[in-house]
Amino acid sequence: MKIKNAKLLPSMIVLTRMLFGLGWFLAGVTKITDKLWFKEPGIFLREYLINSLQQSNVPLFYKTFIENIALEHLLVFNYVIPIVQIILGIFLIAGLFTIPSILVCLFMHINFILSGNINLISLILYTNAFLLINFRTYIYYFSLDKYFNWVTLFTISINKGETTFSLQSKKERLFNNF
């Protein structure tokens, strides 16, 4: 029975990783299809950013970023955001470059939150990113990272005040053999 319970948590974490990836994938696809980011470049994003400038919950430094960088390079952001969301979604579903993908998702998500986009789905995605990082031992089950043996590629260990790259711990090796 212990082995059965030991397999449940990793399965749930993998499912969470895949659903997290699906959420990012669909966010990118809907920007291209429903919101016509490619057929009408910059229209939706410009309106979104201008509305962000009017919101009181957007910090002053981020309003400065919107005015001086985002609106100045609107078309670059218009094409990059949905493409990156689709790529990250595929990477997370497949379990490829998993930790870097989660970190890029967090970076993008922080930008969405700073622009005033706070809703239930945003909070769920944001929480899932931290959940996946917390349970990073299990995110590699059914992943291309594990298949290519890249699990230790992004593992950092802190020992006696030194930061070093290390191999998996005994616990990680044990659970990765299931």
Secondary structure, DSSP 4 states (H G I P E B T S, - for coil): -HHHHHHHHHHHHHHHHHHHHHHHHHHHHHHHHTS-TTTSTTHHHHHHHHHHHH-TTS-HHHHHHIIIIITTTHHHHHHHHHHHHHHHHHHHHHTSSHHHHHHHHHHHHHHHHHTT---HHHHHHHHHHHHHHHTTTTTTTT-HHHHTT-GGGG-EEEETTEEEE-PPPHHHHHHHT-
